[in-house]
């Protein structure tokens, strides 16, 4: 049987732009961080609104406070 293992270099084509890669990855991590804060705040506000009887306005205010505090702490 013929050996089909490549013998040339692994990377063919243009050089990698590592600075752009790092910038994109940093942006992805920041977006993920803030989306996690928003999801956690939404779950907490919904639980307080539904089970503790906070109501719509109090739950919305709690959501805004949690998102603001979380964003401040994780800058």
C-alpha positions in Angstrom: 0.0 0.0 0.0 1.1 3.5 -0.7 2.0 5.8 2.2 -0.2 8.9 2.0 1.4 10.7 5.0 2.3 14.3 4.1 6.0 15.1 4.2 5.8 18.8 3.6 5.3 21.6 6.1 2.1 21.5 8.1 1.1 25.2 7.5 0.6 26.0 3.9 -0.5 29.5 2.8 -0.2 32.9 4.5 1.5 33.6 7.7 -0.6 33.8 10.9 -1.4 37.3 12.2 -1.0 36.6 15.9 -1.7 40.1 17.0 -5.1 40.1 15.3 -5.8 36.6 16.8 -5.0 37.8 20.3 -7.2 40.9 19.8 -10.1 38.8 18.6 -9.7 36.3 21.4 -9.7 39.1 24.0 -12.9 40.5 22.5 -14.5 37.0 22.6 -13.6 36.6 26.3 -14.9 40.1 27.2 -18.2 39.4 25.4 -18.5 36.0 27.1 -17.8 37.6 30.5 -20.5 40.2 30.2 -23.1 37.7 28.8 -22.5 35.5 31.8 -23.1 38.4 34.1 -26.3 39.3 32.2 -27.6 35.7 32.3 -26.9 35.3 36.0 -28.5 38.6 36.8 -31.6 37.7 34.8 -32.0 34.4 36.5 -31.7 36.0 40.0 -34.1 38.8 39.1 -36.6 36.3 37.6 -36.4 34.1 40.7 -36.9 37.1 43.0 -39.8 38.3 40.9 -41.6 35.0 40.7 -40.9 33.4 44.0 -40.2 36.2 46.4 -43.0 38.5 45.1 -40.8 41.4 44.2 -42.9 42.5 41.2 -41.9 43.8 37.8 -40.3 47.1 38.8 -38.4 45.8 41.8 -37.1 42.8 39.8 -36.0 45.1 36.9 -34.2 47.4 39.3 -32.5 44.4 40.9 -31.4 43.2 37.5 -29.9 46.6 36.6 -28.1 46.8 40.0 -26.7 43.3 39.6 -25.5 43.9 36.1 -23.9 47.2 37.1 -22.2 45.8 40.1 -21.0 42.7 38.3 -19.6 44.8 35.4 -17.8 47.1 37.8 -16.3 44.2 39.8 -15.1 42.3 36.7 -13.6 45.1 34.7 
